Amino acid sequence: MDRWNAANGATLKAVDFTWSEYNLFPHPTFKGGTAQAYGDFAAVLLQFFQQGDDFAFLANGSFFTTPLLYVFPSGQIGIDTSFKELAMDFASGTGIFGSATPATRQGLAQFLAQIP
């Protein structure tokens, strides 16, 4: 979470994607769900992969498929994703995920190609 939050703090954006509790992953669906939120989130995700040894840390720990959850107080799961799924979604130019800039989508696609 600290690594994610460092990337969040290093990225210019209109939406804050601070990850405060493990089961409250800051997916853009729960940060307004706007095209701006999805585009900003993609920028944070790319920054996270680019920053320091974060990508190697994920690879070495086999964390690309670790569940990233957003659990409501009722216990219902709102989001169940992974860093690999997020990279696939946000590298795509379709739907709401296409709100990222072309450069961000391209950067995520390059990292996605390296994810086992």
Sequence and secondary structure as in RCSB ss.txt:
>XXXX:A:sequence
MDRWNAANGATLKAVDFTWSEYNLFPHPTFKGGTAQAYGDFAAVLLQFFQQGDDFAFLANGSFFTTPLLYVFPSG
QIGIDTSFKELAMDFASGTGIFGSATPATRQGLAQFLAQIP
>XXXX:A:secstr
 HHHHHHHHTS  SS     STTB   GGGTT  HHHHHHHHHHHHHHHHSTTHHHHHHHTT TTS EEEE TTS
 EEEEE HHHHHHHHHS SGGGGGS HHHHHHHHHHHTT  
